[in-house]
């Protein structure tokens, strides 16, 4: 649906691979509440929830305080001003963002926080009002409001530089070519002092590359670095779906008959044109429901409705069989069912709450292949026409309800598609998609299939086997949360959704379903805000329950459902890990740490991405707080390296003269002055390395076109190392007077790569291992160079994904090469947990080595259908002399960017706890 791949295959409920959603088919026991809940006298609804990284409370409930006035927004603003001692909210920083009016007369006023007139990303504060006029009062209030923001409000980096950086955030080189960045203006990213950033949406013109890729990118406007990036939920810019219909002749309401996808006749509301023909246009509701048949055209043709697009048509009121086989009939009926559910059951007038049109396009393809998918693109539904295995995707009413609920979320809570907030969005879509189907089709909650989503899509097999998700899978945070970083499924937005939707479904099975639906909807429409997490959702539902008048027993039932799924404060601390944390909650998993002689360095913007990137250092042993090494000079500091005595890194931003550029800096770990190794304007400096006072880095000069390694020995001025004409270097390693890199050059149509060793004392190359020509012709990636134990190690990975990676080892004098770890099956893909006897090839994403051991990181299995913690990258270790790899750590989440210290000790970035932590283990765990 919205998280899409152009590769044909099942992509149900917004995930590119159906296996992501196949979270088990066994039906667990019915929900029976928590094993140990609160006492009978305890109040399950918190009266006050403190905010995180702010003095403003997250939630205050149980109020009945006067807020007189005929204008709800002004009354709410005056109320917050009168209670500054409690809320710490400056009314001058609040801009009205809308008023949600419930059918019972309640009003929820939404405010957007501004800092110096600039919107604060995701910051919404809500005030809930009851009564009228002089009798109006506040029932509860809360949300996200960030105190202490001091970020600048004037951009200092040129617009074009920010735009280039936004496009550069796209890691796929092919995708970057021809990409464009749509500028949305300045925002302030919250956390600490905040960061002034420019917000771009990056897309490309090549549909083969970009159909499934579009990114929201926020670039720090003060120092020029990417501060935040995540996938766009609706990847295409959309136009008004009614544009094509506006030019069509007027239609009159009529009724007719159309076959559904199974050939069964169905009564449909249609429109009669002046010429006596009919279309799938339902005019019987305030929201006009219109259904188009793409007739096999590509989904990209319908980013906006093309001028020649017309609703599915018939010469008579009896629509032809093609209306069913295309999926048009089912889409038409399902859109009406979704509207009716939200209006009749919840009092919401359509997806946008304003009776906006509901438009569906069925029977689209993807590059001429069947599109087994469906998604809400921001203004309309897009359905694939199915395939030999799948029926048209409009057949599944729960899928239709799931996707259109994303539209409801866009117009209410605006949940950000990243991490837990994105998983909440998916969970709410799961819940309401399921509720819409079981309610409209009269399926009791006790039916064994009531919890299934998408079970009607398969042409063969059982519904249980076909279902993409099931809401009774009993997943919990502590046992099942998928530790995915931001770069994987936007932080696990689909992978973790049923933890929450399962809790909500349990509430629906235990309470009256109508009451449960109203409860969850009220939490969505009146309490949730864009950056909320799982525990915030728990508190929102309980607060909504109090507002609805649930009694104490019912509220305890609601709290028990969340307890049973592990959704309670501090759940991350209860996830078991076998590593020791060195620094918690880093801002990214893509900035590599380094370690040597028991001292580590890492670059992070701190918890919650506060401020610009900075370099920190600490000792592997002991519990002292990390020390900041980089100066607080307004620049971004990253790419750190250390030899255990000195750290070196690159800084990016305006220098003392105000000119924007990059600089290589060095500083003793024990403290002391920061030394400038090199500064350049219009240059890119990276791959910084340090060893015994020597500092090396890669330089690329945009003005002269010069690029290659640069070395500064013992504080002397830097000297570039000349490469042969047409040769390039990448991936530096520096150790004991030797500098290594992967050198590459073109020979005809192919690229030749060669791990290379250069002696700093001799000033020449002393070893070069040219990758076998046959492999080079086929395409082989060569990288992850390390020097250890008197050997040069590197990884060779064929571009052909049916072939695995090899770890090779060469003498530092060029006298010979051996395979330390030949290409073989991926560890753990056989019959045993770590048997390595399967057939999936091993793909290596990173390598590190000490004088005793080699540790490597697997590549993740997302491209091959992986969806579980087991499919995220894991670390493996083997002796430097070779042998059988063992699991370095049994942590279940993603493990990234390992760096070796002494012996078998390894430091890495770990995402198991739903965040990125810097952690360490002294030795391999062995078998997990």
Helices and strands as residue ranges (DSSP letters): G 12-14, G 18-20, E 48-49, E 59-60, E 65-66, H 72-82, H 84-87, G 91-93, E 94-101, E 107-115, E 118-130, G 133-135, E 137-143, H 159-168, H 173-176, E 179-189, E 195-204, H 207-210, E 215-220, E 226-231, H 243-246, E 251-259, E 265-273, E 278-279, E 281-282, E 289-293, G 299-302, E 313-314, H 322-325, H 328-340, I 341-345, H 346-346, E 358-366, E 369-370, E 374-376, E 381-384, G 393-395, H 397-410, H 419-440, E 452-453, H 463-466, E 469-470, H 477-480, H 489-492, H 497-510, H 513-526, H 534-548, H 552-564, G 571-574, E 580-586, E 594-596, E 599-604, G 607-609, E 614-619, E 627-628, E 636-642, E 646-654, E 660-668, E 675-680, E 683-691, E 694-701, E 707-712, E 719-720, E 728-735, E 738-747, E 750-759, E 764-770, H 773-778, E 780-788, E 791-798, E 805-811, E 817-821, E 844-849, E 853-858, G 862-864, G 869-871, E 875-879, E 886-887, E 895-900, E 906-910, E 916-921
